[in-house]
């Protein structure tokens, strides 16, 4: 079995590849949207005490918070948003970036976002927010990366 972020991955992790394939393989944009909403409902609530300014995603219209931790060299994430669709986009990234090393998270190709086909269903501000969430997660991974 391949590593979660092995070099055989197109976007940086097998989970991201599978998510992109699933979403892009869905012809009906409404079904893609429904899947993102379903992911939002499955994302565990983030404790209020973790929803601090230093964990807030900058550049999002919605309130979005991401907390990260490094456990046995792998990234773990918690997150929440006050907007359901944004929470679903966050859940999608949490699913795709969990259990990766910090280096693998930092190497994720932002092209993954276009590969999902979601941009056709998102407002420009939501699509930009999706990218800001990814960039925030990559920055948190960079900060948690152990020194060489």
C-alpha positions as CSV (number, residue, x, y, z in Angstrom):
1,X,0.0,0.0,0.0
2,X,1.3,3.4,-0.9
3,X,2.1,6.1,1.6
4,X,-0.6,8.7,2.0
5,X,1.5,11.3,0.2
6,X,3.5,9.1,-2.0
7,X,5.0,10.2,-5.2
8,X,2.4,8.2,-7.2
9,X,-0.1,10.9,-6.1
10,X,-1.1,13.5,-8.6
11,X,-2.1,16.2,-6.2
12,X,0.0,15.4,-3.0
13,X,-2.0,12.6,-1.4
14,X,-4.0,9.6,-2.4
15,X,-6.9,11.0,-0.5
16,X,-6.8,14.2,-2.5
17,X,-6.6,12.3,-5.7
18,X,-9.6,10.2,-4.8
19,X,-11.6,13.3,-3.7
20,X,-10.8,15.1,-7.0
21,X,-11.7,12.0,-9.0
22,X,-15.0,11.5,-7.2
23,X,-16.0,15.2,-7.5
24,X,-14.8,15.7,-11.0
25,X,-16.5,12.4,-12.0
26,X,-19.8,13.7,-10.9
27,X,-21.4,15.4,-13.9
28,X,-24.2,17.2,-12.0
29,X,-22.8,20.3,-10.2
30,X,-25.6,20.0,-7.7
31,X,-24.5,16.5,-6.7
32,X,-20.9,17.9,-6.1
33,X,-22.4,20.6,-3.9
34,X,-24.5,18.1,-2.0
35,X,-21.4,16.0,-1.3
36,X,-19.6,19.0,0.1
37,X,-22.5,19.8,2.3
38,X,-22.6,16.2,3.5
39,X,-18.8,16.5,4.4
40,X,-19.7,19.6,6.4
41,X,-22.2,17.7,8.4
42,X,-19.8,14.9,9.1
43,X,-17.0,17.2,10.4
44,X,-16.8,17.1,14.2
45,X,-17.4,20.4,15.9
46,X,-14.2,22.3,16.8
47,X,-14.1,23.3,20.5
48,X,-14.8,27.0,21.0
49,X,-11.6,27.5,22.9
50,X,-9.6,26.5,19.8
51,X,-11.4,29.1,17.7
52,X,-8.9,31.9,18.2
53,X,-7.6,34.7,16.0
54,X,-4.3,32.9,15.4
55,X,-6.2,29.9,14.0
56,X,-8.5,32.1,11.8
57,X,-8.1,31.8,8.0
58,X,-7.4,35.2,6.6
59,X,-9.1,36.3,3.4
60,X,-12.3,34.4,3.9
61,X,-15.7,36.1,4.1
62,X,-16.9,33.3,6.4
63,X,-15.4,32.7,9.8
64,X,-13.0,29.7,9.3
65,X,-10.7,28.3,12.0
66,X,-8.1,25.6,11.6
67,X,-6.1,23.9,14.4
68,X,-3.2,21.6,13.5
69,X,-1.0,19.2,15.5
70,X,1.9,17.0,14.6
71,X,1.4,13.4,16.0
72,X,4.2,10.9,15.2
73,X,5.4,13.0,12.4
74,X,1.9,13.3,10.7
75,X,-0.5,16.2,10.5
76,X,-3.8,16.1,12.4
77,X,-6.4,18.8,11.8
78,X,-9.5,20.3,13.5
79,X,-11.6,23.0,11.9
80,X,-14.9,24.8,11.8
81,X,-16.7,27.5,9.9
82,X,-19.9,29.4,10.4
83,X,-20.9,28.8,6.7
84,X,-22.0,25.3,5.8
85,X,-20.5,25.2,2.3
86,X,-17.2,26.6,3.6
87,X,-17.2,24.1,6.4
88,X,-17.6,21.4,3.7
89,X,-14.7,22.7,1.7
90,X,-12.7,22.7,5.0
91,X,-13.7,19.1,5.7
92,X,-12.7,18.1,2.2
93,X,-9.2,19.5,2.8
94,X,-9.0,18.0,6.3
95,X,-9.8,14.6,4.8
96,X,-7.2,15.1,2.1
97,X,-4.4,16.4,4.2
98,X,-4.8,14.3,7.3
99,X,-1.9,11.9,8.1
100,X,0.5,13.6,5.8
101,X,3.9,14.8,6.8
102,X,4.4,18.5,6.9
103,X,6.6,18.3,3.8
104,X,3.8,16.5,2.0
105,X,1.2,19.1,3.0
106,X,3.5,21.9,1.9
107,X,3.9,20.1,-1.5
108,X,0.2,19.8,-2.2
109,X,-0.7,21.2,-5.7
110,X,-3.3,23.9,-5.5
111,X,-4.4,22.6,-8.9
112,X,-6.3,20.0,-6.9
113,X,-9.0,22.7,-6.3
114,X,-9.6,23.1,-10.0
115,X,-9.5,19.3,-10.5
116,X,-12.5,18.8,-8.2
117,X,-14.7,20.7,-10.6
118,X,-16.2,22.6,-7.7
119,X,-15.2,26.0,-9.0
120,X,-18.1,25.9,-11.4
121,X,-20.4,25.7,-8.4
122,X,-18.7,28.2,-6.2
123,X,-18.8,32.0,-6.1
124,X,-15.4,33.6,-6.8
125,X,-15.1,34.6,-3.1
126,X,-15.7,30.9,-2.0
127,X,-13.2,29.6,-4.5
128,X,-10.7,32.1,-3.3
129,X,-11.5,31.1,0.3
130,X,-10.9,27.4,-0.6
131,X,-7.4,28.4,-1.7
132,X,-6.9,30.5,1.4
133,X,-7.8,27.5,3.6
134,X,-5.3,25.4,1.8
135,X,-2.6,28.0,2.1
136,X,-3.3,28.4,5.8
137,X,-3.0,24.6,6.3
138,X,0.3,24.6,4.4
139,X,1.6,27.4,6.5
140,X,0.6,25.6,9.7
141,X,2.4,22.5,8.4
142,X,5.5,24.6,7.7
143,X,5.5,25.9,11.3
144,X,5.1,22.4,12.7
145,X,7.8,20.9,10.5
146,X,10.6,19.6,12.7
147,X,14.0,21.3,12.1
148,X,16.3,19.1,9.9
